[in-house]
């Protein structure tokens, strides 16, 4: 194992707003993750302005805590300049890392904004060592693992990777494999990959053998697994919940801080932590996908997928509110959600005015008839869940938060006679001072010590940014003398480094991006020069077009196969088997491979004389992603299925690599390792129809729509047809987002 198992994992908390972020730090979180108003996977929450994010970072710095900013959605081609501008602003804010999903954004950070650390989002779907090693080589410092990786698989991964690993320990779970869900998008363009998921997986569905909430998972709660995560050397333990309020953050952080700090997680400590955690008002707890046993019981199809504490049912609706009989105490300031019987997402609100037994009051008690004033449409018979309690909004504390100080980047050089400090992002003189260094006896001065010491600044205006240090020779310097030197430098800096002297490396990076972007040249494709590809199932008839490339899943290769399609999910303990299947494909004479997940590029990198195409469900929405996959060896790249016609056309117009279009097929809109309680045909209350299938090769379940996806040919692109779950000329078809556009 190459991780430090003695170092306690970081406790990472969600921050949907400034109050939640401050609450997390005050309750013991080592770091928080938060999003700005665009390009993050929780656009439905309040999120941060640049000013508030600056104040949160300043608060974190003073307590030696960290802030990670989420940019974890897919970016369309026309949004690239806006994304570059945002990255430039982040470069000035100096968060401790940026969390990304889009491989194109990862490339932009590495190439144009290298001062920002990168964390690969769980939305990248990284679940084995080849994928993790690939993104680490591409610049990611940390990988947030796919949530459907089991504990024993994580142990194997740890032995083969150097990148920091982050895992989820608490909160709501998605049924689908991360970054692959099209369910919400298919039903209206509200993409989970764009932070706008409408959670159709929580709905009630109907099948031949009954109805139920077939895709609604229990919540994750892993207090008892904390010792195992510590022993494995996991870098960060993440609490889910940026849509939740400060009361949730307070309880979750307090409970896990207690478990994490305990020398031994005995029954008493575990009981105390669970009692605190019970106030987070979630669904029934589970160990998620971490164990095979939990995976089999993760979905309780006969239970509403709503989160919270059930307190009543809507009995009557009036113009200005609704009535119900209270089962549990309700107070002004509490938050509730009213769940329709269909399981669809219901309205949520904060209780600001209520009556109990006909009288205005601040509290409604069990057994009383309660009327809540509101102006939202309420479903009759809807179940009312308490999802949060009145909490301190910290208004006084928030109003007095300091602004973030200006960062200066330092290069420190030490030799036997002098110490020099150059401010690399400001037009100012080099500071230097004579110093008398001593020969080392037991310990000597190291660069890391200089970086740590010079980070401490008492300036109200300036703070340390990126610090690099070089030391010529081995020397000893007393701590008192180093402290004196540091103080002298910062006193000098306060007087001699003025705001107009400091320049932003982010602006430089944005200008470089702009020039490179303008210089991109579209790949010129001679019509008919690149044959279409048709993906087949063993039972399919062979295509009449003899020039068409015949693609088959690597699990179903046969004498007609010309291209092998790699799986999108391959657990660590199945990698050797996959390599054997690749060797078998090569022996059959196959030289074309289709990669559906990032790890595939790493698996194939040592094979010579092969041609690689990227394909669904590996998302490519912009030319930065195209360039990255081209650098990894892709000669043809498939555009992401969710994109609208205009998005695809813009991508084709700028791409230096041939763009392939998925034109026909029945793609899975949800895939999961959970043991689903249904197979076959199902429908929802709106008569949307689907089919649930268990893949006999992998054991995963997939949900397919009734309609076949079909779109017209686009000039300048290459065609791909998927007949692995469809046949030609099917009656029910859909253009998905092609005309309507992706939200």
URURPE-V339294 format. One record per backbone hydrogen bond with DSSP energy under -1.0 kcal/mol. NH is the residue of the N-H (numbers start at 1). CO is the residue of the C=O. If there is no record, write none. Layout:
# URURPE-V339294
nh:NH co:CO
nh:NH co:CO
This chain:
# URURPE-V339294
nh:5 co:3
nh:10 co:235
nh:12 co:237
nh:13 co:31
nh:15 co:33
nh:21 co:17
nh:22 co:18
nh:23 co:19
nh:24 co:20
nh:25 co:21
nh:26 co:22
nh:27 co:23
nh:28 co:25
nh:29 co:24
nh:30 co:11
nh:31 co:11
nh:32 co:66
nh:33 co:13
nh:34 co:68
nh:45 co:42
nh:47 co:16
nh:48 co:35
nh:53 co:49
nh:54 co:50
nh:55 co:51
nh:56 co:52
nh:57 co:53
nh:58 co:54
nh:59 co:55
nh:60 co:56
nh:61 co:57
nh:62 co:58
nh:63 co:60
nh:64 co:61
nh:65 co:60
nh:66 co:30
nh:68 co:32
nh:69 co:97
nh:70 co:34
nh:71 co:99
nh:74 co:193
nh:79 co:76
nh:80 co:77
nh:83 co:79
nh:84 co:80
nh:85 co:81
nh:86 co:82
nh:87 co:83
nh:88 co:84
nh:89 co:85
nh:90 co:86
nh:91 co:87
nh:92 co:88
nh:93 co:89
nh:94 co:90
nh:96 co:67
nh:98 co:117
nh:99 co:69
nh:100 co:119
nh:106 co:102
nh:107 co:103
nh:108 co:104
nh:109 co:105
nh:110 co:106
nh:111 co:107
nh:112 co:108
nh:113 co:109
nh:116 co:113
nh:119 co:98
nh:120 co:142
nh:121 co:100
nh:124 co:121
nh:125 co:122
nh:132 co:128
nh:133 co:129
nh:134 co:130
nh:135 co:131
nh:136 co:132
nh:137 co:133
nh:138 co:134
nh:139 co:136
nh:140 co:135
nh:141 co:118
nh:142 co:118
nh:143 co:164
nh:144 co:120
nh:145 co:166
nh:146 co:126
nh:149 co:146
nh:151 co:290
nh:154 co:150
nh:155 co:151
nh:156 co:152
nh:157 co:153
nh:158 co:154
nh:160 co:157
nh:164 co:141
nh:166 co:143
nh:167 co:236
nh:169 co:238
nh:170 co:238
nh:171 co:220
nh:177 co:671
nh:180 co:177
nh:182 co:669
nh:183 co:669
nh:186 co:182
nh:187 co:183
nh:188 co:185
nh:189 co:185
nh:191 co:189
nh:194 co:191
nh:196 co:191
nh:202 co:199
nh:203 co:200
nh:204 co:342
nh:205 co:212
nh:206 co:683
nh:207 co:210
nh:210 co:207
nh:212 co:205
nh:213 co:301
nh:214 co:212
nh:216 co:213
nh:218 co:298
nh:219 co:284
nh:220 co:171
nh:221 co:286
nh:222 co:169
nh:225 co:222
nh:226 co:223
nh:229 co:225
nh:230 co:226
nh:231 co:227
nh:232 co:228
nh:234 co:229
nh:235 co:165
nh:236 co:165
nh:237 co:10
nh:238 co:167
nh:239 co:12
nh:240 co:170
nh:244 co:241
nh:249 co:245
nh:250 co:246
nh:251 co:247
nh:252 co:248
nh:253 co:249
nh:254 co:250
nh:255 co:251
nh:256 co:252
nh:257 co:253
nh:258 co:254
nh:259 co:255
nh:260 co:256
nh:261 co:257
nh:266 co:264
nh:270 co:266
nh:271 co:267
nh:272 co:268
nh:273 co:269
nh:274 co:270
nh:275 co:271
nh:276 co:272
nh:277 co:273
nh:278 co:274
nh:279 co:276
nh:280 co:277
nh:290 co:287
nh:295 co:291
nh:296 co:292
nh:303 co:300
nh:309 co:386
nh:311 co:384
nh:314 co:382
nh:315 co:323
nh:316 co:323
nh:318 co:321
nh:321 co:318
nh:322 co:372
nh:323 co:316
nh:324 co:370
nh:326 co:368
nh:327 co:311
nh:330 co:364
nh:332 co:362
nh:333 co:351
nh:334 co:331
nh:335 co:388
nh:336 co:349
nh:337 co:385
nh:338 co:347
nh:339 co:383
nh:343 co:340
nh:349 co:336
nh:351 co:334
nh:355 co:371
nh:356 co:359
nh:357 co:369
nh:359 co:356
nh:361 co:354
nh:364 co:330
nh:367 co:326
nh:368 co:365
nh:370 co:324
nh:371 co:355
nh:372 co:322
nh:373 co:353
nh:374 co:320
nh:381 co:314
nh:382 co:379
nh:383 co:339
nh:384 co:312
nh:385 co:337
nh:386 co:309
nh:387 co:335
nh:388 co:335
nh:398 co:394
nh:399 co:395
nh:401 co:398
nh:406 co:461
nh:408 co:463
nh:410 co:466
nh:411 co:422
nh:412 co:468
nh:413 co:420
nh:414 co:470
nh:415 co:418
nh:419 co:433
nh:420 co:413
nh:421 co:431
nh:422 co:411
nh:424 co:409
nh:426 co:423
nh:427 co:501
nh:428 co:426
nh:431 co:421
nh:433 co:419
nh:435 co:417
nh:438 co:476
nh:445 co:475
nh:450 co:446
nh:451 co:447
nh:452 co:448
nh:453 co:449
nh:454 co:450
nh:455 co:451
nh:456 co:453
nh:463 co:406
nh:465 co:408
nh:468 co:410
nh:470 co:412
nh:472 co:414
nh:476 co:438
nh:482 co:478
nh:483 co:479
nh:484 co:480
nh:485 co:481
nh:486 co:482
nh:487 co:483
nh:488 co:484
nh:489 co:485
nh:490 co:486
nh:491 co:487
nh:492 co:488
nh:493 co:489
nh:494 co:490
nh:495 co:491
nh:496 co:492
nh:497 co:493
nh:501 co:498
nh:503 co:425
nh:508 co:504
nh:509 co:505
nh:510 co:506
nh:511 co:507
nh:512 co:508
nh:513 co:509
nh:514 co:510
nh:515 co:511
nh:516 co:512
nh:517 co:513
nh:518 co:514
nh:519 co:515
nh:520 co:517
nh:523 co:655
nh:529 co:526
nh:533 co:719
nh:534 co:549
nh:535 co:721
nh:536 co:551
nh:540 co:537
nh:546 co:544
nh:549 co:532
nh:551 co:534
nh:552 co:563
nh:554 co:565
nh:556 co:553
nh:561 co:558
nh:562 co:550
nh:563 co:550
nh:564 co:592
nh:565 co:552
nh:566 co:594
nh:574 co:571
nh:575 co:572
nh:578 co:574
nh:579 co:575
nh:580 co:576
nh:581 co:577
nh:582 co:578
nh:583 co:579
nh:584 co:580
nh:585 co:581
nh:586 co:582
nh:587 co:583
nh:588 co:584
nh:589 co:586
nh:590 co:585
nh:593 co:611
nh:594 co:564
nh:595 co:613
nh:600 co:597
nh:601 co:598
nh:603 co:599
nh:604 co:600
nh:607 co:604
nh:611 co:591
nh:613 co:593
nh:614 co:636
nh:615 co:595
nh:618 co:615
nh:626 co:622
nh:627 co:623
nh:628 co:624
nh:629 co:625
nh:630 co:626
nh:631 co:627
nh:632 co:628
nh:633 co:630
nh:634 co:629
nh:635 co:612
nh:637 co:658
nh:638 co:614
nh:639 co:660
nh:640 co:620
nh:643 co:640
nh:645 co:738
nh:648 co:644
nh:649 co:645
nh:650 co:646
nh:651 co:647
nh:652 co:648
nh:653 co:649
nh:655 co:651
nh:660 co:637
nh:661 co:718
nh:663 co:661
nh:663 co:720
nh:665 co:709
nh:669 co:703
nh:672 co:701
nh:675 co:295
nh:676 co:674
nh:680 co:692
nh:682 co:690
nh:683 co:206
nh:684 co:688
nh:687 co:684
nh:690 co:682
nh:691 co:704
nh:692 co:680
nh:693 co:702
nh:695 co:700
nh:699 co:695
nh:701 co:672
nh:702 co:693
nh:703 co:670
nh:704 co:691
nh:706 co:689
nh:708 co:732
nh:709 co:665
nh:710 co:734
nh:711 co:663
nh:717 co:714
nh:718 co:659
nh:720 co:661
nh:721 co:533
nh:722 co:664
nh:723 co:535
nh:734 co:708
nh:738 co:735
nh:741 co:737
nh:743 co:189
